[in-house]
Amino acid sequence: MKKREFIVQDLLSKIYQEEFKNGKLPNQRELARIYGVSRFTIQQAVKNLEEIGIVRVVQGSGIFVHEKWVKNPLIFNSLTRTPYDRIDSKMISLKKAQATLEEQKIFQLEDQDEIWTFERIRIVNYKIEQLEISKLPVSMFPDFSQDVVEHSIQNYVEQKGYRISHYITSYDPITTNTEQSKLLLCKRGTPAMQITNRAILEDGQVYEYSSIIAIDYSVTYIRPFDREIHRSRID
Protein backbone atom coordinates (compact mmCIF):
# COMPACT_ATOMS: atom_id res chain seq x y z
CA MET A 1 0.00 0.00 0.00
CA LYS A 2 1.28 3.47 -0.88
CA LYS A 3 2.20 5.73 2.04
CA ARG A 4 -0.52 8.21 1.04
CA GLU A 5 -3.21 5.49 1.07
CA PHE A 6 -2.02 4.22 4.44
CA ILE A 7 -2.22 7.74 5.88
CA VAL A 8 -5.71 8.29 4.43
CA GLN A 9 -7.00 5.05 5.95
CA ASP A 10 -5.26 5.63 9.28
CA LEU A 11 -6.67 9.16 9.55
CA LEU A 12 -10.14 7.87 8.61
CA SER A 13 -9.89 5.31 11.40
CA LYS A 14 -8.84 7.98 13.92
CA ILE A 15 -11.60 10.33 12.74
CA TYR A 16 -14.26 7.64 13.18
CA GLN A 17 -12.90 6.86 16.65
CA GLU A 18 -13.14 10.61 17.40
CA GLU A 19 -9.50 10.85 18.43
CA PHE A 20 -9.13 14.48 17.38
CA LYS A 21 -10.30 16.97 20.01
CA ASN A 22 -12.91 19.46 18.83
CA GLY A 23 -12.87 17.80 15.39
CA LYS A 24 -9.57 19.41 14.40
CA LEU A 25 -6.63 17.45 12.95
CA PRO A 26 -2.99 18.29 13.67
CA ASN A 27 -1.46 20.71 11.15
CA GLN A 28 0.35 19.35 8.11
CA ARG A 29 3.82 19.85 9.62
CA GLU A 30 2.84 17.82 12.69
CA LEU A 31 1.19 15.10 10.57
CA ALA A 32 4.38 14.83 8.49
CA ARG A 33 6.36 14.34 11.71
CA ILE A 34 3.91 11.74 13.08
CA TYR A 35 3.93 9.63 9.89
CA GLY A 36 7.57 10.22 8.99
CA VAL A 37 6.81 11.47 5.48
CA SER A 38 7.19 14.67 3.48
CA ARG A 39 4.67 17.50 3.74
CA PHE A 40 3.84 16.87 0.07
CA THR A 41 2.65 13.35 0.93
CA ILE A 42 0.54 14.78 3.76
CA GLN A 43 -0.89 17.43 1.44
CA GLN A 44 -1.96 14.70 -1.00
CA ALA A 45 -3.52 12.61 1.78
CA VAL A 46 -5.42 15.61 3.17
CA LYS A 47 -6.54 16.49 -0.35
CA ASN A 48 -7.97 12.96 -0.73
CA LEU A 49 -9.90 13.33 2.53
CA GLU A 50 -11.16 16.72 1.40
CA GLU A 51 -12.30 15.34 -1.97
CA ILE A 52 -14.14 12.49 -0.25
CA GLY A 53 -15.88 15.10 1.91
CA ILE A 54 -14.55 13.95 5.30
CA VAL A 55 -12.61 17.10 6.14
CA ARG A 56 -12.54 20.76 5.18
CA VAL A 57 -9.38 22.82 5.07
CA VAL A 58 -9.70 26.40 6.32
CA GLN A 59 -6.75 28.51 5.20
CA GLY A 60 -4.93 29.85 8.25
CA SER A 61 -7.11 27.90 10.70
CA GLY A 62 -6.51 24.20 10.08
CA ILE A 63 -8.07 20.91 9.03
CA PHE A 64 -11.55 20.20 10.42
CA VAL A 65 -13.74 17.08 10.40
CA HIS A 66 -17.24 17.19 8.90
CA GLU A 67 -19.20 15.93 11.91
CA LYS A 68 -22.01 14.24 9.95
CA TRP A 69 -19.61 11.66 8.48
CA VAL A 70 -18.51 10.47 11.91
CA LYS A 71 -22.08 9.35 12.69
CA ASN A 72 -22.91 7.70 9.36
CA PRO A 73 -21.57 4.81 7.27
CA LEU A 74 -19.29 5.93 4.45
CA ILE A 75 -18.69 4.32 1.09
CA PHE A 76 -16.38 5.87 -1.46
CA ASN A 77 -14.86 4.54 -4.66
CA SER A 78 -12.44 5.56 -7.37
CA LEU A 79 -15.14 7.70 -9.03
CA THR A 80 -16.92 9.30 -6.07
CA ARG A 81 -13.64 10.33 -4.48
CA THR A 82 -12.81 12.42 -7.58
CA PRO A 83 -14.13 16.02 -7.85
CA TYR A 84 -16.80 16.56 -10.50
CA ASP A 85 -14.58 18.91 -12.48
CA ARG A 86 -12.19 16.01 -13.16
CA ILE A 87 -14.94 13.65 -14.40
CA ASP A 88 -16.33 13.81 -17.93
CA SER A 89 -18.97 11.73 -19.71
CA LYS A 90 -19.22 11.08 -23.43
CA MET A 91 -22.38 9.59 -24.93
CA ILE A 92 -22.01 6.66 -27.32
CA SER A 93 -25.70 6.09 -28.04
CA LEU A 94 -29.21 7.09 -26.93
CA LYS A 95 -32.40 5.36 -28.09
CA LYS A 96 -36.06 5.05 -27.15
CA ALA A 97 -37.99 1.78 -27.45
CA GLN A 98 -40.97 -0.08 -26.03
CA ALA A 99 -40.17 -1.58 -22.65
CA THR A 100 -39.42 -5.29 -22.51
CA LEU A 101 -41.15 -7.51 -19.96
CA GLU A 102 -38.10 -7.35 -17.70
CA GLU A 103 -38.00 -3.54 -17.95
CA GLN A 104 -41.72 -3.37 -17.19
CA LYS A 105 -41.08 -5.28 -13.97
CA ILE A 106 -38.09 -3.13 -12.97
CA PHE A 107 -39.88 0.19 -13.51
CA GLN A 108 -43.49 -0.97 -12.85
CA LEU A 109 -44.60 0.02 -16.38
CA GLU A 110 -47.55 -0.81 -18.62
CA ASP A 111 -47.32 -2.76 -21.91
CA GLN A 112 -47.04 0.26 -24.20
CA ASP A 113 -44.64 2.31 -22.07
CA GLU A 114 -41.24 3.23 -23.48
CA ILE A 115 -37.71 3.20 -22.10
CA TRP A 116 -34.69 5.38 -22.76
CA THR A 117 -31.45 3.38 -23.09
CA PHE A 118 -28.13 5.18 -23.27
CA GLU A 119 -24.50 4.11 -23.38
CA ARG A 120 -21.67 6.37 -22.28
CA ILE A 121 -18.06 6.30 -21.18
CA ARG A 122 -16.86 8.01 -17.98
CA ILE A 123 -13.50 9.76 -18.18
CA VAL A 124 -11.68 10.29 -14.87
CA ASN A 125 -8.59 12.51 -14.81
CA TYR A 126 -8.43 12.31 -18.63
CA LYS A 127 -8.51 8.49 -18.63
CA ILE A 128 -11.44 6.32 -19.74
CA GLU A 129 -12.34 4.19 -16.71
CA GLN A 130 -16.01 3.23 -17.02
CA LEU A 131 -18.48 2.04 -19.62
CA GLU A 132 -22.12 2.49 -18.61
CA ILE A 133 -25.44 1.30 -20.04
CA SER A 134 -28.46 2.83 -18.31
CA LYS A 135 -32.24 2.80 -18.67
CA LEU A 136 -34.89 5.34 -17.60
CA PRO A 137 -38.68 5.49 -18.18
CA VAL A 138 -39.71 7.87 -20.98
CA SER A 139 -42.94 8.73 -19.14
CA MET A 140 -40.94 10.20 -16.26
CA PHE A 141 -38.32 11.92 -18.41
CA PRO A 142 -39.85 12.82 -21.82
CA ASP A 143 -37.16 15.44 -22.59
CA PHE A 144 -34.16 13.25 -21.72
CA SER A 145 -31.26 14.15 -24.04
CA GLN A 146 -27.56 13.86 -24.86
CA ASP A 147 -26.89 16.97 -22.78
CA VAL A 148 -28.24 15.17 -19.68
CA VAL A 149 -26.25 12.01 -20.45
CA GLU A 150 -23.02 14.02 -20.62
CA HIS A 151 -23.68 15.93 -17.41
CA SER A 152 -25.31 15.04 -14.06
CA ILE A 153 -28.30 12.72 -14.23
CA GLN A 154 -28.91 13.17 -10.49
CA ASN A 155 -29.18 16.95 -10.91
CA TYR A 156 -31.53 16.49 -13.86
CA VAL A 157 -33.77 14.09 -11.91
CA GLU A 158 -34.08 16.43 -8.92
CA GLN A 159 -34.63 19.45 -11.14
CA LYS A 160 -37.63 17.57 -12.57
CA GLY A 161 -39.13 17.63 -9.07
CA TYR A 162 -38.25 14.08 -8.00
CA ARG A 163 -36.43 13.32 -4.73
CA ILE A 164 -33.74 10.63 -4.83
CA SER A 165 -33.76 8.29 -1.83
CA HIS A 166 -31.10 5.60 -2.24
CA TYR A 167 -29.28 3.13 -4.50
CA ILE A 168 -29.14 -0.65 -4.42
CA THR A 169 -25.76 -1.71 -5.79
CA SER A 170 -24.18 -5.08 -6.52
CA TYR A 171 -20.61 -5.89 -7.61
CA ASP A 172 -19.35 -8.76 -9.76
CA PRO A 173 -15.73 -9.27 -10.89
CA ILE A 174 -15.46 -9.90 -14.64
CA THR A 175 -12.99 -9.64 -17.51
CA THR A 176 -13.67 -7.33 -20.44
CA ASN A 177 -14.88 -8.72 -23.75
CA THR A 178 -13.77 -7.50 -27.19
CA GLU A 179 -16.38 -4.72 -27.52
CA GLN A 180 -15.90 -3.46 -23.97
CA SER A 181 -12.12 -3.46 -24.36
CA LYS A 182 -12.38 -1.43 -27.54
CA LEU A 183 -14.45 1.27 -25.85
CA LEU A 184 -12.37 1.28 -22.66
CA LEU A 185 -9.08 1.31 -24.61
CA CYS A 186 -7.72 -1.72 -22.77
CA LYS A 187 -6.70 -5.27 -23.63
CA ARG A 188 -9.36 -7.93 -24.05
CA GLY A 189 -9.64 -9.92 -20.83
CA THR A 190 -8.65 -7.00 -18.59
CA PRO A 191 -9.95 -7.55 -15.01
CA ALA A 192 -12.88 -5.24 -14.29
CA MET A 193 -15.80 -4.73 -11.94
CA GLN A 194 -19.39 -4.94 -13.15
CA ILE A 195 -21.51 -2.61 -11.00
CA THR A 196 -25.29 -2.87 -11.19
CA ASN A 197 -27.35 -0.01 -9.76
CA ARG A 198 -31.04 0.49 -9.07
CA ALA A 199 -31.67 4.17 -8.32
CA ILE A 200 -34.76 4.73 -6.19
CA LEU A 201 -36.91 7.76 -5.37
CA GLU A 202 -38.40 8.58 -1.96
CA ASP A 203 -41.76 7.07 -3.03
CA GLY A 204 -40.06 3.73 -3.85
CA GLN A 205 -40.13 4.18 -7.63
CA VAL A 206 -37.07 2.94 -9.54
CA TYR A 207 -36.07 5.79 -11.86
CA GLU A 208 -32.83 4.38 -13.33
CA TYR A 209 -31.29 0.96 -13.82
CA SER A 210 -27.64 0.85 -14.85
CA SER A 211 -24.84 -1.60 -15.54
CA ILE A 212 -21.30 -0.23 -15.34
CA ILE A 213 -18.04 -1.89 -16.38
CA ALA A 214 -15.20 -0.27 -14.45
CA ILE A 215 -11.46 -0.81 -14.78
CA ASP A 216 -8.88 0.32 -12.19
CA TYR A 217 -11.76 0.23 -9.71
CA SER A 218 -11.46 0.35 -5.93
CA VAL A 219 -13.99 0.85 -3.17
CA THR A 220 -13.70 1.50 0.58
CA TYR A 221 -16.41 0.95 3.19
CA ILE A 222 -16.47 2.43 6.66
CA ARG A 223 -19.43 1.36 8.78
CA PRO A 224 -20.18 0.89 12.46
CA PHE A 225 -20.11 -2.63 13.86
CA ASP A 226 -23.71 -3.74 14.44
CA ARG A 227 -23.53 -6.08 17.42
CA GLU A 228 -27.21 -7.09 17.21
CA ILE A 229 -26.95 -8.22 13.58
CA HIS A 230 -23.69 -10.03 14.32
CA ARG A 231 -25.29 -11.98 17.16
CA SER A 232 -28.36 -12.88 15.10
CA ARG A 233 -26.14 -14.41 12.41
CA ILE A 234 -24.28 -16.73 14.78
CA ASP A 235 -27.19 -17.75 17.00
C-alpha positions as CSV (number, residue, x, y, z in Angstrom):
1,M,0.0,0.0,0.0
2,K,1.3,3.5,-0.9
3,K,2.2,5.7,2.0
4,R,-0.5,8.2,1.0
5,E,-3.2,5.5,1.1
6,F,-2.0,4.2,4.4
7,I,-2.2,7.7,5.9
8,V,-5.7,8.3,4.4
9,Q,-7.0,5.0,5.9
10,D,-5.3,5.6,9.3
11,L,-6.7,9.2,9.6
12,L,-10.1,7.9,8.6
13,S,-9.9,5.3,11.4
14,K,-8.8,8.0,13.9
15,I,-11.6,10.3,12.7
16,Y,-14.3,7.6,13.2
17,Q,-12.9,6.9,16.6
18,E,-13.1,10.6,17.4
19,E,-9.5,10.8,18.4
20,F,-9.1,14.5,17.4
21,K,-10.3,17.0,20.0
22,N,-12.9,19.5,18.8
23,G,-12.9,17.8,15.4
24,K,-9.6,19.4,14.4
25,L,-6.6,17.5,13.0
26,P,-3.0,18.3,13.7
27,N,-1.5,20.7,11.2
28,Q,0.4,19.4,8.1
29,R,3.8,19.9,9.6
30,E,2.8,17.8,12.7
31,L,1.2,15.1,10.6
32,A,4.4,14.8,8.5
33,R,6.4,14.3,11.7
34,I,3.9,11.7,13.1
35,Y,3.9,9.6,9.9
36,G,7.6,10.2,9.0
37,V,6.8,11.5,5.5
38,S,7.2,14.7,3.5
39,R,4.7,17.5,3.7
40,F,3.8,16.9,0.1
41,T,2.6,13.4,0.9
42,I,0.5,14.8,3.8
43,Q,-0.9,17.4,1.4
44,Q,-2.0,14.7,-1.0
45,A,-3.5,12.6,1.8
46,V,-5.4,15.6,3.2
47,K,-6.5,16.5,-0.3
48,N,-8.0,13.0,-0.7
49,L,-9.9,13.3,2.5
50,E,-11.2,16.7,1.4
51,E,-12.3,15.3,-2.0
52,I,-14.1,12.5,-0.3
53,G,-15.9,15.1,1.9
54,I,-14.6,14.0,5.3
55,V,-12.6,17.1,6.1
56,R,-12.5,20.8,5.2
57,V,-9.4,22.8,5.1
58,V,-9.7,26.4,6.3
59,Q,-6.8,28.5,5.2
60,G,-4.9,29.9,8.2
61,S,-7.1,27.9,10.7
62,G,-6.5,24.2,10.1
63,I,-8.1,20.9,9.0
64,F,-11.6,20.2,10.4
65,V,-13.7,17.1,10.4
66,H,-17.2,17.2,8.9
67,E,-19.2,15.9,11.9
68,K,-22.0,14.2,10.0
69,W,-19.6,11.7,8.5
70,V,-18.5,10.5,11.9
71,K,-22.1,9.4,12.7
72,N,-22.9,7.7,9.4
73,P,-21.6,4.8,7.3
74,L,-19.3,5.9,4.5
75,I,-18.7,4.3,1.1
76,F,-16.4,5.9,-1.5
77,N,-14.9,4.5,-4.7
78,S,-12.4,5.6,-7.4
79,L,-15.1,7.7,-9.0
80,T,-16.9,9.3,-6.1
81,R,-13.6,10.3,-4.5
82,T,-12.8,12.4,-7.6
83,P,-14.1,16.0,-7.9
84,Y,-16.8,16.6,-10.5
85,D,-14.6,18.9,-12.5
86,R,-12.2,16.0,-13.2
87,I,-14.9,13.6,-14.4
88,D,-16.3,13.8,-17.9
89,S,-19.0,11.7,-19.7
90,K,-19.2,11.1,-23.4
91,M,-22.4,9.6,-24.9
92,I,-22.0,6.7,-27.3
93,S,-25.7,6.1,-28.0
94,L,-29.2,7.1,-26.9
95,K,-32.4,5.4,-28.1
96,K,-36.1,5.0,-27.2
97,A,-38.0,1.8,-27.4
98,Q,-41.0,-0.1,-26.0
99,A,-40.2,-1.6,-22.6
100,T,-39.4,-5.3,-22.5
101,L,-41.2,-7.5,-20.0
102,E,-38.1,-7.3,-17.7
103,E,-38.0,-3.5,-18.0
104,Q,-41.7,-3.4,-17.2
105,K,-41.1,-5.3,-14.0
106,I,-38.1,-3.1,-13.0
107,F,-39.9,0.2,-13.5
108,Q,-43.5,-1.0,-12.9
109,L,-44.6,0.0,-16.4
110,E,-47.5,-0.8,-18.6
111,D,-47.3,-2.8,-21.9
112,Q,-47.0,0.3,-24.2
113,D,-44.6,2.3,-22.1
114,E,-41.2,3.2,-23.5
115,I,-37.7,3.2,-22.1
116,W,-34.7,5.4,-22.8
117,T,-31.5,3.4,-23.1
118,F,-28.1,5.2,-23.3
119,E,-24.5,4.1,-23.4
120,R,-21.7,6.4,-22.3
121,I,-18.1,6.3,-21.2
122,R,-16.9,8.0,-18.0
123,I,-13.5,9.8,-18.2
124,V,-11.7,10.3,-14.9
125,N,-8.6,12.5,-14.8
126,Y,-8.4,12.3,-18.6
127,K,-8.5,8.5,-18.6
128,I,-11.4,6.3,-19.7
129,E,-12.3,4.2,-16.7
130,Q,-16.0,3.2,-17.0
131,L,-18.5,2.0,-19.6
132,E,-22.1,2.5,-18.6
133,I,-25.4,1.3,-20.0
134,S,-28.5,2.8,-18.3
135,K,-32.2,2.8,-18.7
136,L,-34.9,5.3,-17.6
137,P,-38.7,5.5,-18.2
138,V,-39.7,7.9,-21.0
139,S,-42.9,8.7,-19.1
140,M,-40.9,10.2,-16.3
141,F,-38.3,11.9,-18.4
142,P,-39.8,12.8,-21.8
143,D,-37.2,15.4,-22.6
144,F,-34.2,13.3,-21.7
145,S,-31.3,14.2,-24.0
146,Q,-27.6,13.9,-24.9
147,D,-26.9,17.0,-22.8
148,V,-28.2,15.2,-19.7
149,V,-26.2,12.0,-20.4
150,E,-23.0,14.0,-20.6
151,H,-23.7,15.9,-17.4
152,S,-25.3,15.0,-14.1
153,I,-28.3,12.7,-14.2
154,Q,-28.9,13.2,-10.5
155,N,-29.2,17.0,-10.9
156,Y,-31.5,16.5,-13.9
157,V,-33.8,14.1,-11.9
158,E,-34.1,16.4,-8.9
159,Q,-34.6,19.5,-11.1
160,K,-37.6,17.6,-12.6
161,G,-39.1,17.6,-9.1
162,Y,-38.2,14.1,-8.0
163,R,-36.4,13.3,-4.7
164,I,-33.7,10.6,-4.8
165,S,-33.8,8.3,-1.8
166,H,-31.1,5.6,-2.2
167,Y,-29.3,3.1,-4.5
168,I,-29.1,-0.6,-4.4
169,T,-25.8,-1.7,-5.8
170,S,-24.2,-5.1,-6.5
171,Y,-20.6,-5.9,-7.6
172,D,-19.3,-8.8,-9.8
173,P,-15.7,-9.3,-10.9
174,I,-15.5,-9.9,-14.6
175,T,-13.0,-9.6,-17.5
176,T,-13.7,-7.3,-20.4
177,N,-14.9,-8.7,-23.7
178,T,-13.8,-7.5,-27.2
179,E,-16.4,-4.7,-27.5
180,Q,-15.9,-3.5,-24.0
181,S,-12.1,-3.5,-24.4
182,K,-12.4,-1.4,-27.5
183,L,-14.4,1.3,-25.9
184,L,-12.4,1.3,-22.7
185,L,-9.1,1.3,-24.6
186,C,-7.7,-1.7,-22.8
187,K,-6.7,-5.3,-23.6
188,R,-9.4,-7.9,-24.1
189,G,-9.6,-9.9,-20.8
190,T,-8.6,-7.0,-18.6
191,P,-9.9,-7.5,-15.0
192,A,-12.9,-5.2,-14.3
193,M,-15.8,-4.7,-11.9
194,Q,-19.4,-4.9,-13.1
195,I,-21.5,-2.6,-11.0
196,T,-25.3,-2.9,-11.2
197,N,-27.4,0.0,-9.8
198,R,-31.0,0.5,-9.1
199,A,-31.7,4.2,-8.3
200,I,-34.8,4.7,-6.2
201,L,-36.9,7.8,-5.4
202,E,-38.4,8.6,-2.0
203,D,-41.8,7.1,-3.0
204,G,-40.1,3.7,-3.8
205,Q,-40.1,4.2,-7.6
206,V,-37.1,2.9,-9.5
207,Y,-36.1,5.8,-11.9
208,E,-32.8,4.4,-13.3
209,Y,-31.3,1.0,-13.8
210,S,-27.6,0.9,-14.8
211,S,-24.8,-1.6,-15.5
212,I,-21.3,-0.2,-15.3
213,I,-18.0,-1.9,-16.4
214,A,-15.2,-0.3,-14.4
215,I,-11.5,-0.8,-14.8
216,D,-8.9,0.3,-12.2
217,Y,-11.8,0.2,-9.7
218,S,-11.5,0.3,-5.9
219,V,-14.0,0.9,-3.2
220,T,-13.7,1.5,0.6
221,Y,-16.4,0.9,3.2
222,I,-16.5,2.4,6.7
223,R,-19.4,1.4,8.8
224,P,-20.2,0.9,12.5
225,F,-20.1,-2.6,13.9
226,D,-23.7,-3.7,14.4
227,R,-23.5,-6.1,17.4
228,E,-27.2,-7.1,17.2
229,I,-26.9,-8.2,13.6
230,H,-23.7,-10.0,14.3
231,R,-25.3,-12.0,17.2
232,S,-28.4,-12.9,15.1
233,R,-26.1,-14.4,12.4
234,I,-24.3,-16.7,14.8
235,D,-27.2,-17.8,17.0
